[in-house]
Amino acid sequence: MHELITAVEASTPDVIGISETWGNDDILESEFSIPGCSVFRADRNNGHRGGGVLLLVNNTFCPVEVKLNSKFCDQIWCKVKIKGSEELYRSLLPFSQC
């Protein structure tokens, strides 16, 4: 996380998508947090090791998580509001299926 935070501070991205987070119920959401960003995560909960995705979105976009029904287990979606435009949907959806 230290290296990620350093990279974020240097490049100031608006959206960060990370796959293979290996997140689980024992890892607090705060452990994935970056100042100024909302955290959205989808841990793989099917008993297999690995997987999981994380989406970090700059709070200036007022991100809101969106739940979709899909055959893909490792995905996360949110909608963001960009000043002067329609709502925009951002996602992290790796190419692998469960």
N, C-alpha and C positions, 0 to 999 in steps of 0.2 A: 504493500500500500504506500510505503514511503516513496518509492520510485514513481508510482502512478501520480501521487499528489505533486511531486516535483515536476513531472512532465505537464500536468494540467496547469500548474502555476506559470510555466514557461510559455505554453501555447494557448491558453484560455479557450478551450473548445466549448461549444454550446451543448453538444451531445456526445456521450461516450458510450459505446457498446462493447461489452466484454463477454466472451463465451468461455465455456469450461471453467466456471467459477468454483465448482465443486462445493457449492453452498449446501447447507443442511440446517435443521432446526437448532443445532448447537451453536451456530454462528449468528450473532446479533446483526441486525441491519446496520446498526451504528458502526460496525467494523468495516463496512463497505462505504461509509459516507465520506463525502468530500465537501468542504465548506462551499456554500452557495449553490449546491446541486440537490435535487430530489433524487432519491434512490428507488428504483423499481427492480424487483428481482423475481426470478422464477427458478426455484431449485428443482432438481430432478428428484422426484419422490417415488420412483417406482422400484426402489430397492437396488438399482444399479449404481455402481460407483462412478463418479465423474459427472459430466454434464453441468447444466445450469447456465443461466444467462443473467446479465446485469445491465441495466440501462441507467445512466446518470444524465440528468437533464438540468441545464441552468435554470434556476428558479425564476429568472426574469420572464420565462416563457409560460409561467403558470401551468406546469405539466399536470395532467390528471391521467391515472392509469385507466386503460380500457381493457376489459375482459372479452376475449373472443373464443368461441368454440372452434377447436381445430384438432386435427389428428397429430399435430406437432406438440410435444410436451415441453420442449425447451424454447419458449418464446415469451416475449414481453412487449406490450404495446402501450403507448400513451398518446394523448393528444396534447398539442401545444398551441398557444395563441401567439401569432406574430402580429405585431402592431400594423394596422392598416390592411390586414388580409383575413382570409378565412382560416378556420382551424386547420391544423396540419397534423397528420398522424405519423408518428415515428415508431419504428419497431426494431427489435433485434430478434431475428429468426434464423438460426443456423440451418444449413442444408440437411442435416441428419434428422431422421425421425426416431421415435422411441422404439 
